[in-house]
């Protein structure tokens, strides 16, 4: 078993084939680790653009990559053919920091090679999710690579962030700090039909209260002081992805604004519920009288 950690840099450009924007890969960097997580090889290459003409200013500023750098690279197909050969035939787990690079790679394969899958991808781990289980993070928040490294006591100054090879090495160092072989098995995702279907699925908010996926229990509110169900005073209104209404406790009379968001994911509905004290203005009081 070997592990390959890779990172991509890309440039957002307009793709005429799809009549929309696409993140075109301009650099790949990767490290190959043995079963004991020792680095045994590395891979680094600029990718010569074939969709966009020039790099965006923000990309050049973030990465310090120049137009001359990428123009001196090899075309996408040649780079990733070489990358596939570099990985070899051994059983390999591919890891990236978050699944954004995998999504971008799939987009590039579709656009440039006309295939909807990644030829060298058989087993995959979202390294960000694996590392985050050991790094204190607020619920629902994703931790960045630099912040994770800092939390794990890794000196990030030794690496050039937003350059593919250094980001790969920094990601690999994070892996080493939290590695547990048995725990990692729970994070390995076989890259079959469901894997690609899940990546292709675009999460979206549910905007219709009659949708059967909505958990109606989330549309109630219990007064935290009196421990009784509060009375909903207004119809639910949908705004900015949230259903919102006002509740009033029948005992203490406190009024609360309740906001609930139902986000449809591939295999579940993610619910976010927030509350805030509600003090109506004089105009609202008069309007309700």
Secondary structure, DSSP 8 states (H G I E B T S, - for coil): -EEEEEEEEEEEEEETTTTEEEEEEEEEEEEEE-TT--EEEEEEEEEE-SS-SS--HHHHHHH---HHHHHTSEEHHHHHHHHHHHH-SS-EEEEESSSHHHHHHHHHIIIII--SS-TT-SEEEEHHHHHHTTS---TT----HHHHHHHTT--GGGS-TTSHHHHHHHHHHHHHHH--HHHHHTT-EE-SHHHHHHHH---EE---TT-TTS-GGGG--B-TTT-SB-EE-S--EEETTEEEEEEE-TTT--EEEEEEEEEE-SSSEEEEEEEEE----HHHHHHH-
